[in-house]
Amino acid sequence: MNVRAVNAIAKHSWALSFGIMSSLLLSGIFVFDIVSINGRILLLLSFSTLLLSLGQHIPTRSRPFNMDERTGLLKAYTPPIHPSTLEMVFSDLVKTHMDPLLRSEYEVYSKEVEAYFKPKIDPMFAREKILMTLYRHSKGLDSKTMESELSEVLTAKGMEVVNNHPIFTMEEWLSILQHIQDSCPAFFRIIGRIEEDLGAGRPSTSAGIVFEVDMENVVHERANLFTLIHNLSDTPRNIVLRVQSPDFRPHDLAMTYRLDPGERHWWSTKSLPLTAKGDDDVLGLMSGLLRDGTVAWQSLLPERFGEATVSVRLEEQSGDLIIGRQINVRVRTKYLERIRTFSSVTTSLIGVLGIALGIFIKVRDIFGNIGA
């Protein structure tokens, strides 16, 4: 479990402790008369600890979590690291965003489902197609068509495992995939554009190569830059992916990739249906494109607020430009986060001052009685 999840649990624990303390101090008023100085001090201390409890509770609303649901920790968990190049795109995204507890169960689930892949089906292709189909189901693909697509890679027993699994139910998958879409909207915009191109039969971005890039329109803590590259030719190619920006760190990033030809030509210049028997449909080509293509995932750290630009270039090793993109984004702070932070600090400060005032009044009363 990463630092943010641990901090959220700690804040919940402190909020509960201060709340219990406030209740106990309030109960003490029944022992001391409310008009007495001890009763008033207890009332002040009870109010102050209640504010401290509130101050600890407010920040936890930004990343709520619960232990009642399997996916209850997803929103509180932020992956501390992630792969820069996704080998199995959907699988890597799913495993990266899962909290450690859910991820361990997913590893067992993957092994269980893999045992029911149909013969001669590439396991990597099958896993990606299953997750791709589940994603399309979350976007509105009907259950009958989803089962038809899954049956192309799964046996009847495998279909039963996927449909009736006690942990990874369809509701759980919808929750997991929605969380990933919220965390990485740029990747799914790339998927959407390519699916539209395949469905309409449009040619690829450049002769012999598929190149798509995207990142968030509004950046807060960090920017997730996704790039998809695929070699449609029959010969290997060595290319350089260069990312340059004066507004993000790193300012200049260059990565060299060897693009091998795909197992087959994962593109079509004729319009295709979303689903059909076999792999000659949008889902089949998209799954193959993700498996044989190269997807780079880079985290860029903003250095200033306001308008920012990122230039992404695909170059030959000689430095000749193949194709390039420029992305304009806005870097902003989270308004609700600032409100929560200000409210938390204010209530906690008032709570501490209240406790200090209560102690001061009691000490002054003791020394006043001694002097008298």
C-alpha positions in Angstrom: 0.0 0.0 0.0 1.4 3.4 -1.0 2.0 6.5 1.1 -1.3 8.1 0.3 -3.4 5.1 1.3 -1.4 4.8 4.5 -1.9 8.5 5.2 -5.6 8.2 4.6 -5.9 5.3 7.1 -3.9 7.3 9.6 -6.1 10.3 9.3 -9.2 8.2 9.7 -7.7 6.7 12.9 -6.8 10.1 14.3 -10.3 11.5 13.4 -11.9 8.5 15.3 -9.6 8.9 18.3 -10.3 12.7 18.6 -14.0 12.0 18.2 -14.0 9.5 21.0 -12.0 11.8 23.2 -14.5 14.6 22.5 -17.4 12.3 23.6 -15.6 11.4 26.8 -14.8 15.0 27.7 -18.4 15.9 27.0 -19.6 13.1 29.3 -17.4 14.5 32.0 -19.6 17.6 32.2 -22.2 15.4 33.9 -19.7 14.9 36.8 -18.9 18.6 37.1 -21.5 21.3 37.1 -21.6 23.1 33.8 -21.5 26.4 35.6 -18.3 25.5 37.3 -14.9 26.3 35.8 -14.1 22.6 35.4 -17.3 22.1 33.5 -16.6 25.0 31.2 -13.1 23.8 30.6 -14.3 20.3 29.7 -16.9 21.8 27.3 -14.1 23.9 25.7 -11.8 20.8 25.4 -14.6 18.7 24.0 -15.3 21.3 21.3 -11.6 21.7 20.5 -11.0 17.9 20.1 -14.1 17.7 17.9 -12.5 20.4 15.7 -9.3 18.4 15.6 -11.3 15.3 14.6 -13.0 17.3 11.8 -9.6 18.7 10.7 -8.3 15.1 10.3 -11.5 13.9 8.6 -11.8 16.7 5.9 -8.7 15.6 3.8 -9.8 12.0 3.6 -12.8 13.1 1.5 -10.5 13.7 -1.4 -9.6 10.0 -1.6 -12.4 8.0 0.0 -11.9 4.3 0.6 -13.6 1.4 2.3 -12.8 -2.2 3.1 -16.3 -3.5 2.5 -15.9 -3.7 -1.3 -13.1 -5.4 -3.3 -12.5 -2.1 -5.1 -12.8 0.1 -2.0 -9.1 1.0 -2.0 -8.8 2.0 -5.6 -9.5 5.7 -5.2 -7.1 6.0 -2.2 -4.3 4.3 -4.1 -2.0 6.1 -6.5 0.6 4.0 -8.2 4.1 5.2 -7.0 5.7 3.8 -10.2 4.5 2.5 -13.6 6.2 1.0 -16.6 7.4 3.5 -19.2 6.7 1.0 -22.0 3.6 -1.1 -21.8 4.2 -4.7 -23.0 0.6 -5.9 -22.5 -1.2 -2.6 -22.5 -4.5 -3.3 -20.8 -3.0 -5.9 -18.4 -0.3 -3.4 -17.4 -2.8 -0.6 -16.9 -5.1 -2.8 -14.8 -2.3 -4.2 -12.6 -0.6 -0.7 -12.2 -3.8 0.9 -10.9 -4.9 -2.0 -8.6 -4.0 -1.7 -5.0 -1.7 -4.5 -3.8 -4.5 -6.5 -2.2 -6.7 -6.5 -5.3 -3.7 -7.1 -7.5 -2.7 -10.3 -5.7 -6.2 -11.6 -6.3 -6.0 -10.6 -9.9 -2.9 -12.6 -10.4 -4.7 -15.7 -9.2 -7.7 -14.9 -11.4 -5.4 -14.5 -14.5 -3.9 -17.9 -14.0 -7.3 -19.4 -13.5 -8.7 -17.9 -16.7 -5.6 -18.7 -18.7 -6.1 -22.4 -18.1 -9.3 -22.2 -20.2 -7.9 -20.4 -23.3 -8.7 -22.2 -26.5 -5.9 -24.2 -28.2 -3.6 -22.3 -30.6 -4.7 -18.9 -29.1 -1.8 -16.7 -28.1 -2.2 -16.1 -24.3 -1.1 -12.4 -24.6 -3.6 -11.8 -27.4 -6.3 -13.6 -25.4 -5.7 -11.6 -22.2 -5.7 -8.3 -24.1 -8.9 -9.2 -26.0 -10.7 -10.2 -22.8 -9.9 -6.8 -21.2 -10.6 -4.9 -24.4 -14.0 -6.6 -24.6 -14.8 -5.8 -21.0 -13.8 -2.2 -21.6 -16.1 -2.0 -24.6 -18.9 -3.6 -22.4 -18.3 -0.8 -19.9 -18.9 1.7 -22.8 -22.2 0.1 -23.9 -21.4 -3.2 -25.7 -24.4 -5.5 -25.1 -23.9 -8.7 -23.1 -24.7 -11.0 -26.0 -22.1 -9.5 -28.2 -19.6 -9.5 -25.3 -20.1 -13.2 -24.7 -19.7 -13.9 -28.5 -16.3 -12.0 -28.5 -15.1 -13.7 -25.3 -16.1 -17.2 -26.7 -13.5 -16.7 -29.5 -10.7 -17.1 -27.0 -12.3 -18.9 -24.1 -13.8 -22.4 -23.8 -17.2 -22.9 -22.3 -15.7 -23.5 -18.9 -13.7 -20.3 -19.2 -16.9 -18.4 -20.1 -18.4 -19.8 -16.9 -15.4 -18.7 -14.8 -15.5 -15.1 -16.2 -19.3 -14.8 -15.8 -19.6 -16.3 -12.4 -16.3 -15.4 -10.6 -16.9 -14.7 -6.9 -14.4 -11.8 -6.8 -14.1 -10.3 -10.3 -17.8 -9.9 -11.1 -19.0 -7.7 -14.0 -19.8 -5.0 -11.4 -16.3 -5.1 -10.1 -14.8 -4.9 -13.6 -16.9 -1.9 -14.5 -15.7 -0.2 -11.3 -12.0 -1.0 -12.0 -12.2 0.1 -15.7 -14.0 3.3 -14.8 -11.3 4.1 -12.3 -8.6 3.5 -14.9 -10.4 5.7 -17.4 -10.7 8.5 -14.8 -6.9 8.2 -14.1 -5.7 7.9 -17.7 -8.2 9.6 -20.0 -5.6 10.3 -22.6 -5.0 6.6 -23.3 -8.7 5.9 -23.9 -9.0 8.9 -26.2 -6.2 7.3 -28.3 -8.2 4.0 -28.3 -11.3 5.9 -29.3 -9.7 7.7 -32.2 -8.1 4.5 -33.6 -11.4 2.6 -33.3 -13.1 5.4 -35.3 -10.4 5.2 -38.0 -10.7 1.5 -38.2 -14.5 1.6 -38.3 -14.5 4.2 -41.0 -11.7 2.6 -43.0 -9.4 5.6 -42.9 -5.7 5.1 -43.8 -3.0 5.1 -41.1 -1.4 8.4 -39.8 1.7 8.0 -42.0 2.6 5.5 -44.7 3.7 2.3 -43.0 3.3 3.5 -39.4 0.6 4.1 -36.8 1.3 7.1 -34.6 -1.1 8.5 -31.9 -0.3 10.6 -28.9 -2.4 12.3 -26.2 -2.3 13.6 -22.6 -4.7 15.4 -20.2 -6.3 18.7 -21.2 -6.0 20.0 -17.7 -2.9 18.9 -15.6 -2.8 19.0 -11.8 -0.1 17.0 -10.1 1.5 15.3 -13.1 0.7 14.7 -16.7 0.3 11.3 -18.2 1.6 11.3 -21.8 0.6 8.2 -23.8 2.1 7.4 -27.3 1.1 4.5 -29.5 3.4 3.5 -32.3 3.0 0.5 -34.6 5.0 -0.6 -37.7 2.7 -1.6 -40.5 5.5 -2.5 -42.9 7.2 -5.9 -43.4 10.6 -4.8 -42.3 11.9 -3.7 -38.8 12.4 0.0 -38.2 14.4 1.8 -35.6 12.9 5.1 -34.6 13.4 7.8 -31.9 10.5 9.1 -29.8 11.4 12.6 -28.6 9.4 14.6 -26.0 10.3 18.3 -25.5 8.7 20.9 -23.3 9.9 24.1 -21.5 7.0 23.7 -19.0 7.5 20.2 -17.8 10.3 18.0 -16.4 12.1 16.3 -18.1 12.5 19.1 -20.7 14.0 16.9 -23.3 13.4 13.1 -23.4 14.5 10.8 -26.2 13.8 7.0 -26.4 14.9 4.7 -29.2 12.5 1.8 -30.1 12.9 -1.1 -32.5 9.6 -1.6 -34.2 9.2 -5.2 -35.5 6.5 -6.0 -38.0 3.2 -7.2 -36.5 2.1 -10.8 -36.7 -0.3 -9.7 -39.3 -1.3 -6.3 -40.9 -3.4 -4.9 -38.0 -5.1 -2.2 -40.1 -7.8 -2.0 -42.8 -8.7 0.6 -45.3 -12.2 -0.6 -45.6 -14.9 0.1 -43.0 -15.3 -2.6 -40.3 -18.0 -3.5 -37.9 -17.2 -3.2 -34.1 -17.7 -6.9 -33.6 -17.9 -9.9 -36.0 -16.9 -13.5 -36.1 -13.1 -13.8 -36.1 -10.6 -11.0 -35.7 -11.6 -9.0 -38.8 -13.5 -6.4 -36.8 -12.6 -3.3 -34.8 -12.1 -5.2 -31.5 -9.9 -7.9 -33.1 -7.7 -5.4 -35.0 -7.5 -3.1 -31.9 -6.4 -6.0 -29.7 -3.7 -7.1 -32.2 -2.6 -3.5 -32.6 -2.1 -3.1 -28.9 -0.3 -6.4 -28.6 2.2 -5.9 -31.5 2.5 -2.1 -31.2 4.5 -0.1 -28.7 2.7 2.0 -26.1 4.9 4.5 -24.1 3.6 6.0 -20.9 5.6 9.0 -19.5 4.9 11.1 -16.4 5.7 14.8 -16.9 6.0 17.1 -13.9 4.7 20.6 -14.4 7.1 23.5 -13.3 4.5 26.4 -13.5 0.8 27.1 -13.6 -1.0 28.3 -16.7 -0.7 27.4 -20.4 1.9 24.8 -21.3 3.0 23.0 -24.5 4.5 19.6 -25.2 6.1 18.7 -28.5 6.2 15.0 -29.4 8.3 14.0 -32.4 8.9 10.7 -34.2 12.3 10.7 -35.8 14.6 8.5 -37.8 17.9 7.7 -36.0 19.5 10.1 -38.3 17.4 12.9 -36.9 15.0 13.3 -39.8 11.4 14.0 -38.7 8.8 11.3 -39.5 5.8 12.9 -37.9 5.3 15.3 -35.0 2.5 16.6 -32.7 2.2 19.6 -30.4 -0.1 19.4 -27.4 -1.4 22.5 -25.5 -2.6 21.9 -22.0 -3.4 23.9 -18.8 -1.7 23.4 -15.6 -3.9 24.2 -12.6 -4.2 23.4 -8.9 -7.2 21.5 -7.7 -9.7 24.0 -6.3 -11.5 21.6 -4.1 -8.1 20.3 -2.7 -7.2 23.9 -1.8 -10.5 24.4 0.0 -10.1 21.1 1.9 -6.5 21.9 2.9 -7.5 25.4 4.1 -10.5 24.1 6.0 -8.4 21.3 7.6 -5.7 23.6 8.7 -8.1 26.2 10.0 -10.2 23.8 12.1 -7.1 22.0 13.4 -5.5 25.4 14.4 -8.7 26.5 16.2 -8.8 23.1 17.9 -5.2 23.4 19.1 -5.8 27.0 20.3 -8.9 25.8 22.2 -6.9 23.1 24.0 -4.2 25.6 24.8 -6.7 28.1 26.1 -8.4 25.4 28.3 -5.0 24.4 29.8 -4.2 28.1 30.4 -7.5 28.8 32.2 -7.1 25.7 34.4 -3.4 26.6 35.3 -4.5 30.2 36.1 -7.3 28.9 38.3 -4.9 26.6 40.2 -2.4 29.4 40.8 -5.2 31.8 41.7 -6.5 29.5 44.3 -3.0 29.0 45.7 -2.4 32.8 45.9 -5.8 33.2 47.7 
